[in-house]
Each structure stands twice: as structure tokens, then as C-alpha cells.
């Protein structure tokens, strides 16, 4: 019985290697996945309720919008506006598992989400010297 081996062409190997390298580099430089959630909506089984992105500030520094009590010192929570319900206690929630409009197992700190890293990324504490 004669065995036949299939040889990969060098161009196939080169293109495959370039794809892996591109994926690794883009994962390190990209922003972490984020969802706008209502901090006051935490449920033990589900996590935080995902709300419209317009409720969160566009600031991605991880400092959040206005805290969980609202900007005017009131009770916070939901406020009715002319177009829809606005959530004052909304904040960005990073690298969460999202299911059926709820997000859990993430972090409100953008820096911690970036430190988790991905394929090919170096997190905090790595390196030698």
C-alpha cells in the first residue's frame, strides 16, 4: 500500500501564518467589548440589564457616567423624557457575558478589561527582566 502525503505550498503556509499574526495584533490593539447597563438593575441570577448606548457617556475611560445616584442628587433610576426612558444610573460594562438583554461576569473598569488581554497580548505582571 503506497502512502501519499499532501504537501502544503509555501504560499498557503505563509498566508495562514499572516492571518494568525493579524488576528493576534488586532486583538491586542482593539477596545474591549462593552455594553451600556443600568447599575441599579442588578439581579443575582441575570446580572445587569442592558440599556441603550445613548444612556452611557461616550467617554471610554472607565470612569462611568454620573454614578448610581444621578447627576442632580435625586433618587436616580429612570427618568421619562420626550422620546424615551432615560437611565441615569447607566454605565459602561466591559467584557461581559450577554444573554437575553442581561450582562454578567464583566467589569466596570476599562483598565481591568484591557489587562485581561486576548490571544497574543501581554497582561500585567508578564515579562521578565
Number of C-alpha atoms within 10 A of each C-alpha: 3 4 5 6 6 6 6 8 8 9 9 10 11 10 11 12 11 12 11 12 13 11 12 15 14 14 16 18 12 11 13 21 15 20 26 22 28 25 22 17 16 15 12 8 8 16 21 25 22 23 19 14 15 11 19 24 15 11 10 15 10 17 14 21 19 16 14 18 15 17 13 9 7 8 12 18 17 15 10 9 8 6 6 8 13 18 23 24 24 32 27 28 28 26 21 20 13 17 12 8 12 21 24 21 13 19 16 20 17 21 14 17 21 21 15 13 17 18 12 14 17 14 14 11 7 7 7 4 2
